Amino acid sequence: MRVALAQTLLRLARWMRPKNAPASLTGNQWTGTSFLDSYQRNRQPNANELLSELKGTAWTCATLNASVCAAYPPRLYVATHEGQARARCLTRSLPVAIENRLRASPNLPPRITKAAQIEEVLDHPLLTLLQKVNPVHNSFDLWELTTLYLEVHGSAYWYLNLDPLLGVPTEIWPLPAQNVTPRRKPDSRNLIDYYEYRNGAAEQRFRPEEIIHFRYPDPRNPYTGGLSPLKACFESIALASDYAAFRQAKFENHAIPDALVSPEQAIGEEERDRLESQWNSYLRRGGAGKVLVAGNNMKVQLLHHSMGDLAALADLKATKEDICNAFHVPIAFLTTQTNLANLQASERLHMDKAIDPRLRRRDEKLNEQLIPLYDPTGRLFLASEDPVPVDQDAGIAQQQLDLKFGVVTINELRGERGLGPVAWGETPWLPLNWAPADYERRPDDAPDTGRNRRQVDAE
């Protein structure tokens, strides 16, 4: 009992201790260029410029990752070791497949994977908080906004409104990441002394224990920064945005008219303006196709816009692929040149290489900073479901082999599917010509049923 209490207090003290570091790591870790391109003409985009480019393919990829991650909210589990009392909250036992996946998870510590029993928690104050995080946001909003800020800014921030007596959060408020900056006081050994939230002239400071900082890895600032997919492909996104603006300007005809009207005789400036106004009033804004009778002998020449000068930018396929690659989104999701097999393979690849690492990073951060507020003993933990689709054909083939060779019984298989046991499903069904190695066939005159064997006498 004393050892368990000491370990609990030590774990709680480690969590509450400020995050300090060697002095050489507390300053700016990046001494390279601050320009975005190789020609050193465009500087790195700030937070507001990143948000302004969240459109087109970038918006599609960012919201796709955010909504898929939000569809896999973490579940709360409790681990019980030999000699420990059972959890006092409402729990349920886990299916064998889910329990095996949790025990094989590389991001869970051995004290959880080696526990005698792992159960899912069904009723807990943390689950209540995550269901309705604040008066504005629900659970899906919280997970979606968190991933969306990570995709755009590389960082996401939760403000925990802590109860002064119990020390647990009563509300969670996702802070706009573009307004938050981790700060360190001069000559401080802490990585972060406070988080500065600035909205215009207003400024508010939050203590580190009030903030959960989610972030993507950034080699230039590995301790407090985050490198977002949008920032990693900002040049490609800006190129696509400039092309869209240029094409719109061309289509709006800011420089080249659609037709040229040439009178046979010279006319004055007032008459020219009158004719121009008259033609525009008749034919603009849906007036194409109307008949216009001229009072004078005029020559009308229609001008066709040549888009040949846009040939270099007309094919934006390479730019779209660059954006999709940065967000880890398969290009097959954003094109019609695909088929069902490619879509299924792309979905599995997206779940395995993009969504699953994002969910693991999110779960580990919550287990590091949120769970200790409710359980300093380390028995509770959060884990998301496996997002990788199950290969149904491979699963069916495996079930057939397990049944055929007696690896599982019919009732065990029915239990995995949520079905009740049957009286004839307790014994494995084996091939009729199977028998242990110490058996031999009966005499030839005995009927051969495949199972009528007699045991060989030991010499």
C-alpha positions as CSV (number, residue, x, y, z in Angstrom):
1,M,0.0,0.0,0.0
2,R,2.8,2.4,0.9
3,V,4.7,1.6,-2.4
4,A,1.5,2.2,-4.4
5,L,0.9,5.5,-2.6
6,A,4.5,6.6,-3.1
7,Q,4.4,5.8,-6.8
8,T,1.2,7.8,-7.2
9,L,2.6,10.8,-5.4
10,L,5.8,10.6,-7.5
11,R,3.8,10.4,-10.7
12,L,1.7,13.4,-9.7
13,A,4.7,15.4,-8.8
14,R,6.4,14.7,-12.1
15,W,3.3,15.9,-13.9
16,M,3.0,19.1,-11.9
17,R,6.7,20.0,-12.2
18,P,7.4,22.7,-14.8
19,K,8.9,21.5,-18.0
20,N,12.5,22.8,-17.8
21,A,15.4,22.0,-20.1
22,P,19.1,22.7,-20.5
23,A,19.9,26.4,-21.1
24,S,21.1,25.7,-24.7
25,L,17.7,24.4,-25.7
26,T,15.6,27.2,-24.3
27,G,16.4,29.7,-27.1
28,N,15.6,29.8,-30.8
29,Q,16.7,26.5,-32.4
30,W,16.5,27.7,-36.0
31,T,19.2,29.9,-37.4
32,G,18.5,29.4,-41.1
33,T,16.7,31.6,-43.6
34,S,13.2,33.0,-42.9
35,F,12.3,33.0,-46.5
36,L,9.8,30.6,-48.1
37,D,11.3,30.2,-51.6
38,S,14.9,29.6,-52.8
39,Y,15.0,33.1,-54.4
40,Q,14.5,34.7,-51.0
41,R,11.6,36.8,-52.2
42,N,8.7,35.5,-50.1
43,R,9.0,35.2,-46.3
44,Q,7.5,32.5,-44.2
45,P,3.7,32.9,-43.9
46,N,2.2,34.0,-40.6
47,A,-0.8,32.5,-38.9
48,N,-3.3,34.8,-40.6
49,E,-1.8,34.2,-44.1
50,L,-2.1,30.5,-43.5
51,L,-5.8,30.8,-42.7
52,S,-6.3,33.0,-45.8
53,E,-5.0,30.2,-48.0
54,L,-7.3,27.6,-46.5
55,K,-9.4,27.0,-49.6
56,G,-9.6,24.8,-52.6
57,T,-7.6,21.6,-52.4
58,A,-6.0,22.6,-49.1
59,W,-9.5,23.0,-47.5
60,T,-10.6,19.7,-48.9
61,C,-7.6,17.8,-47.5
62,A,-7.6,19.5,-44.1
63,T,-11.3,19.0,-43.5
64,L,-11.1,15.5,-44.7
65,N,-8.4,14.6,-42.2
66,A,-10.2,16.5,-39.4
67,S,-13.6,14.9,-40.0
68,V,-12.2,11.4,-40.2
69,C,-10.2,11.8,-37.0
70,A,-13.3,13.2,-35.3
71,A,-15.2,10.0,-36.3
72,Y,-12.8,8.0,-34.1
73,P,-13.1,9.6,-30.6
74,P,-10.9,7.9,-27.9
75,R,-12.5,5.5,-25.5
76,L,-11.7,5.3,-21.8
77,Y,-10.2,2.0,-20.4
78,V,-9.0,0.8,-17.0
79,A,-6.3,-1.7,-16.3
80,T,-6.4,-3.9,-13.2
81,H,-3.4,-5.9,-11.9
82,E,-3.4,-8.9,-9.6
83,G,-4.2,-7.9,-6.1
84,Q,-5.8,-4.5,-7.1
85,A,-9.4,-3.7,-6.3
86,R,-11.7,-3.5,-9.3
87,A,-12.6,-0.1,-10.7
88,R,-15.5,1.6,-8.9
89,C,-16.9,3.0,-12.0
90,L,-19.2,1.2,-14.5
91,T,-17.2,-1.0,-16.8
92,R,-17.6,-3.8,-19.3
93,S,-15.4,-6.6,-20.5
94,L,-13.7,-6.3,-23.9
95,P,-14.0,-8.5,-27.0
96,V,-10.9,-10.6,-27.5
97,A,-9.9,-8.8,-30.6
98,I,-10.0,-5.4,-29.0
99,E,-8.2,-6.5,-25.9
100,N,-5.4,-8.1,-28.0
101,R,-5.0,-5.0,-30.0
102,L,-4.6,-2.9,-26.8
103,R,-2.1,-5.3,-25.3
104,A,-0.1,-5.2,-28.6
105,S,-0.2,-1.4,-28.9
106,P,3.3,0.0,-28.9
107,N,2.3,3.4,-27.5
108,L,0.9,2.0,-24.2
109,P,3.3,1.4,-21.3
110,P,3.9,-2.2,-20.0
111,R,1.9,-1.5,-16.8
112,I,-1.2,-1.4,-19.0
113,T,-0.4,-4.0,-21.6
114,K,0.7,-6.5,-19.0
115,A,-2.3,-5.9,-16.7
116,A,-4.3,-8.9,-15.6
117,Q,-7.5,-7.3,-16.9
118,I,-8.4,-4.4,-19.2
119,E,-12.0,-3.1,-19.3
120,E,-13.8,-0.3,-21.0
121,V,-15.2,2.4,-18.7
122,L,-18.8,3.3,-19.5
123,D,-19.5,6.0,-16.9
124,H,-16.9,8.5,-15.6
125,P,-16.7,12.3,-15.1
126,L,-14.1,12.5,-17.9
127,L,-16.5,10.9,-20.4
128,T,-19.2,13.4,-19.3
129,L,-16.8,16.3,-19.9
130,L,-15.7,15.0,-23.4
131,Q,-19.4,14.5,-24.4
132,K,-20.2,18.2,-23.7
133,V,-17.0,20.1,-23.5
134,N,-18.5,23.6,-23.1
135,P,-21.8,25.4,-23.8
136,V,-20.9,25.8,-27.5
137,H,-19.0,22.7,-28.6
138,N,-19.9,19.0,-28.4
139,S,-17.6,16.0,-28.7
140,F,-17.4,15.9,-32.5
141,D,-16.7,19.7,-32.6
142,L,-13.8,19.3,-30.2
143,W,-12.0,16.5,-32.0
144,E,-12.7,18.1,-35.5
145,L,-11.4,21.6,-34.5
146,T,-8.4,20.1,-32.8
147,T,-7.2,18.3,-35.9
148,L,-8.2,21.2,-38.2
149,Y,-6.0,23.6,-36.2
150,L,-3.2,21.0,-36.4
151,E,-3.6,20.7,-40.2
152,V,-3.5,24.5,-40.7
153,H,-1.1,25.8,-38.0
154,G,0.7,22.7,-36.7
155,S,-0.5,23.4,-33.2
156,A,-3.8,23.2,-31.3
157,Y,-4.5,24.4,-27.8
158,W,-7.1,23.4,-25.2
159,Y,-7.8,25.7,-22.3
160,L,-8.9,23.7,-19.2
161,N,-11.2,25.5,-16.9
162,L,-10.1,23.8,-13.7
163,D,-12.2,23.3,-10.6
164,P,-10.4,25.1,-7.8
165,L,-11.3,22.4,-5.2
166,L,-11.1,19.2,-7.2
167,G,-8.5,20.2,-9.7
168,V,-10.3,18.6,-12.6
169,P,-11.5,20.5,-15.7
170,T,-15.2,21.5,-15.7
171,E,-15.0,22.8,-19.3
172,I,-12.6,22.6,-22.3
173,W,-12.3,25.5,-24.6
174,P,-10.3,25.1,-27.9
175,L,-8.4,28.3,-28.4
176,P,-7.9,29.8,-31.9
177,A,-4.3,28.7,-32.7
178,Q,-3.5,31.8,-34.7
179,N,-3.9,33.9,-31.5
180,V,-1.8,31.7,-29.1
181,T,2.0,31.9,-28.7
182,P,4.1,29.9,-26.1
183,R,6.3,32.4,-24.2
184,R,9.4,32.0,-22.0
185,K,10.6,34.7,-19.6
186,P,14.1,36.0,-20.0
187,D,16.8,33.7,-18.5
188,S,14.2,31.1,-17.6
189,R,15.0,27.4,-17.7
190,N,11.5,26.5,-18.5
191,L,10.5,25.7,-22.0
192,I,7.2,27.5,-21.5
193,D,6.4,29.9,-18.7
194,Y,3.0,30.9,-20.0
195,Y,0.8,30.9,-23.1
196,E,0.0,34.3,-24.5
197,Y,-3.4,34.7,-26.1
198,R,-3.7,38.0,-28.1
199,N,-6.8,39.2,-29.8
200,G,-6.2,42.7,-31.2
201,A,-5.0,44.8,-28.3
202,A,-6.4,42.5,-25.7
203,E,-3.9,40.0,-24.1
204,Q,-4.4,37.1,-21.7
205,R,-1.9,34.8,-20.2
206,F,-2.6,31.1,-19.3
207,R,-0.5,28.9,-17.0
208,P,1.1,25.9,-18.6
209,E,-1.0,23.5,-16.5
210,E,-4.2,25.2,-17.9
211,I,-3.2,24.4,-21.5
212,I,-2.9,21.2,-23.4
213,H,-0.7,21.8,-26.4
214,F,-1.2,19.4,-29.4
215,R,1.4,19.8,-32.1
216,Y,2.9,18.2,-35.2
217,P,6.7,17.7,-35.2
218,D,8.8,20.6,-36.4
219,P,12.5,20.0,-37.0
220,R,13.2,23.8,-36.8
221,N,11.5,24.1,-33.4
222,P,11.1,20.7,-31.8
223,Y,10.1,21.9,-28.3
224,T,7.4,24.5,-28.7
225,G,6.7,24.7,-32.5
226,G,4.6,22.7,-34.9
227,L,4.9,22.4,-38.7
228,S,1.5,22.0,-40.4
229,P,0.9,20.3,-43.7
230,L,-0.6,23.6,-45.1
231,K,2.7,25.5,-44.3
232,A,4.8,22.7,-45.7
233,C,3.1,23.1,-49.1
234,F,2.3,26.8,-48.9
235,E,4.1,27.6,-52.2
236,S,1.9,25.1,-54.1
237,I,-1.2,26.4,-52.5
238,A,-0.3,30.1,-53.2
239,L,0.4,29.1,-56.8
240,A,-3.0,27.5,-57.2
241,S,-4.6,30.6,-55.6
242,D,-2.8,33.0,-57.9
243,Y,-3.8,31.0,-60.9
244,A,-7.4,31.0,-59.8
245,A,-7.3,34.8,-59.4
246,F,-5.6,35.3,-62.7
247,R,-8.2,33.1,-64.5
248,Q,-11.0,35.0,-62.9
249,A,-9.6,38.3,-64.0
250,K,-9.3,37.0,-67.5
251,F,-12.9,35.7,-67.6
252,E,-14.2,39.0,-66.2
253,N,-12.5,40.7,-69.2
254,H,-10.7,43.5,-67.4
255,A,-8.5,44.2,-70.5
256,I,-9.9,42.6,-73.7
257,P,-13.4,43.5,-75.0
258,D,-15.7,40.8,-76.5
259,A,-16.5,42.9,-79.6
260,L,-15.2,45.9,-81.5
261,V,-17.7,48.2,-83.2
262,S,-16.2,50.4,-86.0
263,P,-18.4,53.1,-87.5
264,E,-17.9,53.8,-91.2
265,Q,-17.5,57.5,-90.6
266,A,-15.8,59.4,-87.8
267,I,-18.1,60.2,-84.9
268,G,-17.7,62.5,-81.9
269,E,-16.8,61.5,-78.4
270,E,-20.4,62.0,-77.1
271,E,-21.8,59.8,-79.9
272,R,-19.2,57.1,-79.1
273,D,-20.1,57.0,-75.4
274,R,-23.8,56.9,-76.3
275,L,-23.3,53.9,-78.6
276,E,-21.1,52.1,-76.1
277,S,-23.6,52.6,-73.3
278,Q,-26.5,51.5,-75.4
279,W,-24.7,48.3,-76.5
280,N,-23.7,47.4,-73.0
281,S,-27.2,48.0,-71.6
282,Y,-28.7,45.8,-74.2
283,L,-26.3,42.9,-74.2
284,R,-24.6,42.7,-70.7
285,R,-25.9,40.6,-67.8
286,G,-27.8,37.9,-69.7
287,G,-28.5,40.0,-72.8
288,A,-26.5,37.7,-75.1
289,G,-28.6,36.6,-78.1
290,K,-30.7,39.7,-78.4
291,V,-31.2,41.5,-81.7
292,L,-29.8,45.0,-82.0
293,V,-30.6,47.2,-85.0
294,A,-28.0,49.9,-85.7
295,G,-29.0,53.3,-87.1
296,N,-25.8,53.8,-88.9
297,N,-23.5,51.8,-91.1
298,M,-21.2,50.0,-88.6
299,K,-18.8,47.1,-88.7
300,V,-19.0,44.7,-85.8
301,Q,-16.0,42.4,-85.1
302,L,-16.2,39.7,-82.5
303,L,-13.0,39.1,-80.5
304,H,-12.2,35.6,-79.2
305,H,-10.1,35.4,-76.1
306,S,-7.0,33.2,-76.5
307,M,-6.1,31.2,-73.4
308,G,-2.8,30.1,-74.9
309,D,-0.9,32.3,-72.5
310,L,-2.3,30.2,-69.6
311,A,-1.1,26.9,-71.1
312,A,1.7,26.6,-68.6
313,L,-0.7,26.9,-65.6
314,A,-3.7,25.2,-67.1
315,D,-2.7,21.8,-65.9
316,L,-2.6,22.0,-62.1
317,K,-2.4,18.3,-61.6
318,A,1.1,18.4,-60.3
319,T,0.2,21.2,-57.9
320,K,-2.8,19.3,-56.6
321,E,-0.7,16.2,-56.0
322,D,1.9,18.3,-54.0
323,I,-0.9,19.5,-51.8
324,C,-2.4,16.1,-51.3
325,N,1.0,14.6,-50.6
326,A,1.6,17.2,-47.8
327,F,-1.7,16.3,-46.2
328,H,-1.2,12.6,-46.7
329,V,-4.4,12.4,-48.7
330,P,-4.5,10.0,-51.7
331,I,-5.0,11.8,-55.0
332,A,-7.6,9.2,-55.9
333,F,-10.0,10.9,-53.5
334,L,-9.9,14.1,-55.5
335,T,-10.2,12.9,-59.1
336,T,-12.7,11.1,-61.3
337,Q,-9.9,9.1,-63.0
338,T,-10.2,6.2,-60.6
339,N,-12.1,3.0,-59.9
340,L,-13.5,1.1,-57.0
341,A,-10.4,-1.0,-56.4
342,N,-8.2,2.1,-56.4
343,L,-10.5,3.9,-54.0
344,Q,-10.5,0.9,-51.6
345,A,-6.7,0.7,-51.7
346,S,-6.5,4.5,-51.2
347,E,-8.8,4.4,-48.2
348,R,-6.8,1.7,-46.5
349,L,-3.6,3.6,-47.2
350,H,-5.1,6.9,-45.9
351,M,-6.3,5.2,-42.7
352,D,-3.0,3.4,-42.1
353,K,-0.5,6.1,-43.0
354,A,-2.4,9.4,-42.1
355,I,-5.3,8.9,-39.7
356,D,-3.8,6.2,-37.4
357,P,-0.6,8.2,-36.6
358,R,-2.7,11.3,-35.9
359,L,-5.0,9.4,-33.5
360,R,-2.0,7.9,-31.7
361,R,-0.4,11.4,-31.3
362,R,-3.7,12.8,-29.9
363,D,-4.2,9.9,-27.5
364,E,-0.7,10.0,-26.1
365,K,-1.0,13.7,-25.4
366,L,-4.3,13.2,-23.6
367,N,-2.8,10.3,-21.5
368,E,0.1,12.5,-20.7
369,Q,-1.7,15.7,-19.6
370,L,-5.4,15.0,-19.1
371,I,-5.7,11.6,-17.5
372,P,-3.4,12.4,-14.5
373,L,-5.9,15.0,-13.4
374,Y,-8.5,12.2,-12.8
375,D,-6.3,9.2,-12.0
376,P,-2.7,9.8,-10.8
377,T,-2.3,6.0,-10.3
378,G,-2.0,5.4,-14.0
379,R,-4.7,2.8,-14.3
380,L,-7.0,4.8,-16.6
381,F,-6.0,5.5,-20.2
382,L,-7.5,6.7,-23.5
383,A,-7.2,4.8,-26.8
384,S,-9.0,5.2,-30.1
385,E,-10.3,2.4,-32.3
386,D,-8.2,1.0,-35.1
387,P,-9.2,3.1,-38.1
388,V,-7.6,0.7,-40.7
389,P,-10.5,-1.1,-42.5
390,V,-10.6,-4.9,-41.9
391,D,-10.0,-7.1,-44.9
392,Q,-13.2,-9.0,-45.0
393,D,-12.1,-11.6,-47.5
394,A,-9.0,-12.3,-45.4
395,G,-11.0,-12.4,-42.2
396,I,-13.5,-14.9,-43.7
397,A,-10.7,-17.1,-45.0
398,Q,-9.0,-17.1,-41.5
399,Q,-12.3,-18.0,-39.8
400,Q,-12.8,-20.9,-42.2
401,L,-9.3,-22.2,-41.5
402,D,-9.7,-21.8,-37.7
403,L,-13.0,-23.8,-37.8
404,K,-11.7,-26.4,-40.2
405,F,-8.6,-27.3,-38.2
406,G,-10.1,-26.9,-34.7
407,V,-8.4,-23.7,-33.7
408,V,-11.6,-22.3,-32.3
409,T,-15.1,-23.7,-31.7
410,I,-18.3,-22.5,-33.2
411,N,-19.4,-20.9,-30.0
412,E,-16.1,-19.0,-29.7
413,L,-16.7,-17.6,-33.2
414,R,-20.3,-16.8,-32.4
415,G,-19.2,-15.0,-29.3
416,E,-16.9,-12.7,-31.4
417,R,-19.9,-11.8,-33.6
418,G,-22.2,-11.1,-30.6
419,L,-24.3,-14.3,-31.0
420,G,-25.3,-16.7,-28.2
421,P,-23.8,-20.2,-27.8
422,V,-25.5,-23.3,-29.2
423,A,-25.5,-26.8,-27.8
424,W,-23.5,-28.3,-30.7
425,G,-20.9,-25.6,-30.8
426,E,-18.7,-26.5,-27.8
427,T,-16.5,-29.1,-29.4
428,P,-14.1,-28.3,-32.3
429,W,-15.0,-29.8,-35.7
430,L,-12.0,-31.6,-37.1
431,P,-11.4,-33.3,-40.5
432,L,-12.6,-37.0,-40.4
433,N,-9.2,-38.4,-41.5
434,W,-7.4,-36.7,-38.6
435,A,-6.0,-38.6,-35.6
436,P,-3.1,-38.3,-33.2
437,A,0.2,-39.8,-34.3
438,D,0.0,-42.6,-31.7
439,Y,-3.1,-44.1,-33.4
440,E,-3.2,-46.7,-36.2
441,R,-6.1,-48.1,-38.3
442,R,-8.2,-51.0,-37.2
443,P,-8.1,-54.3,-39.1
444,D,-9.1,-54.1,-42.7
445,D,-12.4,-55.9,-42.1
446,A,-13.6,-53.0,-39.8
447,P,-15.6,-50.3,-41.5
448,D,-13.4,-47.2,-42.3
449,T,-15.2,-44.1,-40.9
450,G,-12.1,-42.0,-40.7
451,R,-12.2,-41.9,-36.9
452,N,-12.2,-45.6,-35.9
453,R,-8.6,-45.9,-34.7
454,R,-7.2,-47.8,-31.8
455,Q,-4.3,-46.6,-29.7
456,V,-1.0,-48.3,-30.3
457,D,0.2,-50.1,-27.1
458,A,3.3,-48.7,-25.7
459,E,6.2,-51.2,-25.7
